[in-house]
Amino acid sequence: MSSYVDLDIYRLAHEIGVNIHTLSLRLPKHETYEIGSQIRRASKSVSANIVEGYGRRRYKADFVRFLIYAHSSCDETLEWLKYIQDCYPELNSSTNPFIEQTKTLGRKLNNFIQAVEKQHLTPKS
């Protein structure tokens, strides 16, 4: 692995962040700065924390810490998606795929965290 871009979790997180950004713009205007802003920040934080953790991968504790932040942001994204579903049922057909993708990403992040904790290898300079 030569870059964070090679990580499946990064690619999936980035894709979800971009797609949720687009979805958030379909919310009613008054929600652009409420739910919209929250879900955009949470969803983009997942990939950003993966990137930052990867940059610190030499230090296992730092790497794991940022992966845990990414997982937490993934959970937060899922919560905001549920709010959108509950408040705007007309968007359910749009949010359902993102809920499934976000749950999948959460499982993959959890597995990756466990793998790093068990088998962390310090990269060679």
ABEGO torsion letter per residue (X at the ends): XABAAABAAAAAAAAAAAAAAAAAAABBAAAAABAAAAAAAAAAAAAAAAAAAAAAAABAAAAAAAAAAAAAAAAAAAAAAAAAAAABAAAAAAAAAAAAAAAAAAAAAAAAAAAAAAABBBBBX
